[in-house]
Structure formats: structure tokens, C-alpha cells
Amino acid sequence: METLDAPSKPKRAGEGGFSMNSFSIATIDSMGVRLGLAAAALAAVLFGHAGLLPAASAPTPVAIAYPSPSPRVAPLWLAQDLDFFGKYGLRADAVLVRNNQMLTAGYAAGDINMAYTGGTTVLGVTAAGAEAKMVVGFVSRGHGFLTVKPELRKPADLAGKRFGVQSIGGTLWMYAMLTLEELGLDASRDRIQFIVVGNQTVMIRSLETGIVDAAVLTTRTFTLDLKKKGFNVMAEVFPPMAATGIVARKDYLEKNPAIVEGALKALIEAEYYMLAPSGKAQTVKTIMNRLKLSDPSLAEEGYADVVKEFERKPYPSLDGLKNMQRLLAMQNPKLAQINPANLIDSSILRKLENEGFFTQLQKRYKE
């Protein structure tokens, strides 16, 4: 007998559509003030420490930060748009933080408690002296597209060129390093310069304007239009990476297990909705809306990528985290002393699996 109920009063296509005011989203882009003090309302969310979920009439506020808008963020967006968070007693705010370095600083300062991010963040937070746990791993193997200027045709052409990244030591930097490894290149030996330009939407403009010569993008949503303009996808890479998941501060996880569990339920249910054929149309619309795309084919390509990448039982990948640790230790040798297994907490996922949560989702959202 099916026990999962549909989300309460979902906004679906054709029922008023979506507007930029139909969800709550904040952007943090300056370290001039503490991240959690960007606005009074956001501060109340970030510093809230309620221990138990209240009645449905008074949902608990929770902030979930994320560093880069892309189709992989679709479960977070869908969980807001279709009110999966409300189903589990929460009101979620999505907080766009400009890069992983700022996200890590927010964790270390205690301004951010939970984020839709990956291994880069949990390793960075630990290196900064704070404690965090990766509690979900939606994507355990990366998928990158090395996109280069039209005149660059072979790996040797990348010598002496400028590589766009979001931050040094961030996830896109890792993609770049792993791609260079696979192509037999070395950034130092081959005089490849990393240029910090911003997230992937900014990266596209940087390629088009010639600020950078190459970049690794993580979805065909961002490569298709560039290919039409003559840019080349020189290589595709699939490195083991704890690329996308949920990272929570250790103290927040210990003090607020019900809130974290509710957030994970909402996000995982949104994932299953996204992966089901019946959820495709709405997911494509959501990707278009959130990324402000006018061409549906670009969102379709992004959707096709995430369907292949997401894990149905999203346990964090220890192998992927170890691979990321190896790269980050080049920048911060202290990371080599960390045991990556200590940065993973799968206790909530095991609880959900034992209670039959995944089985119920599979029945509800048949693939």
C-alpha cells in the first residue's frame, strides 16, 4: 500500500506558471559583511536553531546555499517550486553563494548550516578548522566538457593558454585539473594559466569575449550554443568525484536532525520526481526558468545529462571524495592528513532506506 502523499498544492505547468517571485532566493556576493547578515530575513533563517519540526501551519525555515546554478540544481529548485519542502514541514530559502571559497568561509564562520554542493566544500570546511559532513551524494562521477576556442584543435594547442575556473581549488578547477591529467598535460610544465572568472554562466561569456581560451563545463546546456558559434568540445571526462550532494555543519546536524531529515526527504523526492518520465516536462520548464533560457533544447540537453548522472540511492561516494582530496592537497597539504571517511555521515540515508522511503518513492515515481 502506498504511503507517500503528493506534495501539498504544487505549482505545475499551466497553473499560473512560474515567476521569479514564486520562490525565495537570495544571493550572497560580497565578503564585506558576514554572509548570514545579508538581510534581516535571511539572517533569521541562517541563525535559526529550532530543534523540532513544528506543526504544518508554521513550517520551519531552513536556508540551503549553493555555489553554481546549473541543471544539477534542479532537485533543489523543484523542491521549492512544487513545495516538497512544505510537505515535510519546512520553508526553504535557496542562497546563491558566488563560489566555493565563499561557501567554505560561510560554513567556517557559522553563517551557513547546509548547502547543495559537493566534496570540495566539505574538504575546504575541514581544512578551515570547522566540522562538516556530507550527508547525501547525488552525483558520484563527474561529467565535464572541455570547451575551447575554435582555433584550438588538439591537446597540445592548450599549452600557454588561459583556463577559466570559478575559483582556485573549487569544483570547476578540479574538473580542469583532471581533464589536463587525462590529456597528458601539466598546468605548470605546459604554462597553462587559470583565470578566476565566475560560475558557468559567466564562463560562457568569458569564452565568447576571449577572456579565457578554454573551460570545462558540466552540462551540454552550456556547450550547445557555444558549438553553434564555432567553439569545440575537445574532450568529455567522467572522473570519480563527490560532485553534487548535501553538506551540513556537524553541530547543526547533531542539534537539528529532524530538520536535516526533512530537507533530505524533500530533495530526494524532488530527485525521483525529476528522474521519472512524468516529471520531465516540468523539470525542463524549471531549468529554463531558473537559468533564464529561451531555447528549450538547451534545457532538454541539461535534463538528459542529469538523468544519467544522479544516483537513485544517493549515498556519498568515498572514492570520489578521495579523488578530490588528492587534488586539493596540492593547494593545501593539510588535507592529505584528513581521513575522508570521517567527512561522510550516511546515518539519515540508512534510516530512510530501512524505513522503506526509497521503495515508496520508486512506486510513486515509476521510471
N, C-alpha and C positions, 0 to 999 in steps of 0.2 A: 504494500500500500504506500502510495507516495505521500511523503510528509512535508515536502518543501512547498511553501506558498509562493505565489507570484509576488514580485515587488509591489509595494503599495503605490497606486496611482502613477504608473510610469508615463513619462513623456515619450511618445512614439511618433514616428513619421506620420504626417498627415493630421496630427492632433495639435496644431498650433506651431509645429516646427520648433527650431531651436533659435535662441538669440543669445548674444553674449551676456545678457543679464539673467539667463535662466540657470546659471550656476555661479558659485562663488569661487573666484580665483584671485590670488594676489601675486605680485611679482616683487622679488627682493633682488635689487641690482646694485646696492651700494653697501660698503662696509663702513661708511661714515657714521652710521648709527647701528646699534645692535640689531641683529636680524629680526629678533622677535618683537622689536618695538616699532616696526614699520608703520603700524596703525594700531589704534587702541583696540579695535575689534579683533585684529589678528593676534595681538598680544594676549588677549584673554583666552584665545584658543590655544596658543602655543604654551602658555604657562599654566593651563588648567591641569589639575591633578585629581580629578574625580576618580574614585576607586571602583565604583559600581555603575552599571548601566541604569539610568533612571527609567521612568515609565515612558511609553511610546509618545506621550503627549509632550515630553520635554527631552528631545534627543540630545545626547552628549556631543559637544563639539570636539572635533579632532582635526588637526592640521596634518596633511601629508605633503611633504615637499617633493619636488622632482627637478632634475637639473637640465633636462633637454626634451623639448616637445618633438615627438615622432610617433609613427603608428604603434610602436610598442607600448605607448602610454594609454592605448585605447581602453584597457580594463579600468583604469582609474577614471577616465572620462565617462565611460559607460556607467560605472557605479554611481557617479553623480547624476548623470542625465536621466537614468532610469530609476534612481532612488533606491538602489540596493543598499546603500548605507542606511537610509531610513528604515529599511526592513529589519536591520539589525540594531536599531536604536541609536544611530549616530547621525550627526550632521557634519559632513566633511568639507574642508576647505583645501583646494589644491594650491600649493605655494610654489611658484616657479622661481627657482634659485639659479642664477646665471651659469654656474659651473660647479664642478665637484669640489674645488678648493673652498668656495664659499659655503657649500653644503657641509663640508667637513668642519669648517670654522663654526658654523651654526650649531652642529652637534656638540663640539668641544665646549662651546660657551653655554650650553644648556638651553639654547633658543629653539632647537628643533628636536623633536622626540621621535619622529617616524618619517621615513622617506621612501618613495618609489624610485629605487636606484639599484646599485649593484655592489660587487665586491670592492671596487675602487673606494667607495665610501667607507665601508666597514673597516678596511685596512687603514685608510687615512685617519679615521677617528681613533683607532687603536694607537697608531703612531703618534698622534697628538696627545696621548695620555688619558683619553676618555675610554669608556667601555660601551660597545655596541654589539648587537647580534644580528646576523642575517637570519630572518625567520621564514622567508619564502624565496624561492628561486624560480621565477617564471621561465627564464631562458638560461640554459646551461652551456650552450655553444653559440658563440657569436657568428654573425654573418655580415661581412664587410665587403664593400665595393670600392676598389681603388680607382678613383675617378681623376683623370688627368687632362691637361690641356691638349688641344687637337694635334699639336706637333710632336707630342711625346708618344712613342710607339712601343718601345721595349724597356725592360727594367733598367738597362744601363743609361737610358736617357734621363733617369731621375737623379743622377749624380749632380751635385751642386745646385739642386732645385729647392724650392720652398714648399714645405708640407704644412697645410693648415690643420690646427688642432683646437680643441675647446679650452684646454688647459694642459700644462706640463704635468704628467702623472695622472691625468684623467682618462676616462674610458676611451675616447677617440684617439688619444695619444697611444694608448695600449694597442688599439687596432692598427695604428700606423707602424708601431714597432714590430708587431707580429707579422704584418704584411711584408715589411722590409726583410725580416728574417726569412720568410718563405721564399722571397725572390732572390735571396743570397746577397742582400745589400746590408751595409752597416752605416748608420747615420753619421758616425764620426769619420770613418775611413772615406766614405763617399761624399763628405761635405754637404750632407742634407740638413737644411735648417728648418726647425719647427717654429711656425709663426702662430701665436695665440690670436685667434680671430673671433671666437664665439661658438654658439651652438650650430647645429647643422643647417638651419635656415640662413644663418649669417654666412656659413661656409660656402653655400651655393653662390651668394653674391660675391664673395671673395674670389672664387674661381672665375666667375664671369668678368670681373673687373681686373683680373690679373694680379691681385694682391698675393695670391698663392698659386702654385703650379699644380699641386696635387692634394688630394684629401681622401680619406677613407670614410665613406658614408655608409649608414647601416640599413638603408631601405631603398628599394627601387623607386619609391615615391619621389625621392630627391635626385635620382640619377636619370630618369627617363627624359625629363625636359632638357637636361644638360646634354644628353646624347643627341637630341634633335638639333642642338646648337653646335654640334661638332666635337664635343668632348668625348674622350674614350674611357671605357671601363677596362682598365688594363688587366685586372685580376679580381677574382672573388675569393674570399678567405672564410674559413669556418673554424676558428680557433676555439679550444675549450676555454670558456670564460663564465664566471658567475656574473653574467652581463646585466640581467634585469631581475629585480625582486623587491623585497621589502626589508629595510634595515631599521631596527628600533634601538633606542638607547636602552642599555641594560637596566638602569634603575627605573625607567618608565615602564618597561616590560614587567618588571617584578611588582611594581605598585599598581599597575592597571591592566592585569591580564585579561579582564573581560572586555575592555575597550579594544585592545590589540586583537583579541579573538574575533570580535565583531567586525573590525576593519578587514581582517583576513577573509572572513566569510563573504563579505560584500565584494571584495576584489576577486576572489576565486570564483564566485558565482558569476560575476561580470565576465571573467575569462571564459567560463563554459558557455555563457550566452554568446560571446564573440565567436567562439570556435564552431558553434552549431550553424548549419546552413540557414536555419530560420533567423539567425541573428546577423547574417552578412549585410543585408541592405542597411539596417540601422547602424551597424558598425562603420560601414563606408561613409554614411552621412555624417556620423560623429567625427571621423577622421577629417573629412572635408571641412567641417565647421571649425574644428579646433585648430587645424593647420591653415585655415583660410585658403583652401584650394578651390579653384574654379573648374578644374578638369577632373571629372570623375575617374578617368583611367589612372591617374596618379594615386588616388586613394585606393583603387582596386588593387594596384600592384603592392601597395603597402600592406593591405589586408592579406593578400596571398603570401607575403613574407611571414607575417606574424602567425598565421595558421600553421605554417611548417615549423616555426621556432618554439612555440610555447609548450611547456610540459603540462600534461593533464594532472599529474600529481607533482606539484611544484616544490619538491624538496631542494634545498640549496645544494649546489654542486661543489664538493670538496676539491675535486680535481681542477675545476675551473678557478676556484679561489687560489689554489696553489700556483697556477699558471700566472695569475695576476700578481700574486705576491712576488714571484720571481722577477717580474718586470719592474715593479715598484721599488724593490730592494736596490735596483740600480740608482735610483734617485735618493733613497733613504735606507742606508744599510741596517738601521734598527729593525726594519721589517723582517729581515732574514731570521731574527730571533723569535718571531711570533709563531705559535702553532695555529695554523688556520682552522683546525678542528674546533678550537676554543671560541671561534668567532661565529659559529653556527649554533642555532637553537631551534630544533625541529619539534619541540615538545607540543606546541599547539597543533601543528600539522598532524602529528601522530594521534593526538586526541581526536581531531576531526575525522581522520581515517578510521579509527576504532569505533567511532560513533556512527559510521556509515555516511558521512557527509558527501564524500566523493561519489559514492554509489548513487545517492539520491540525485545529485547533480547530473550524473550520466543518464539517469532515467528521464529527468525533466528536459534536459537539453540534448536530445538524441542527435548524434552526428550523422 
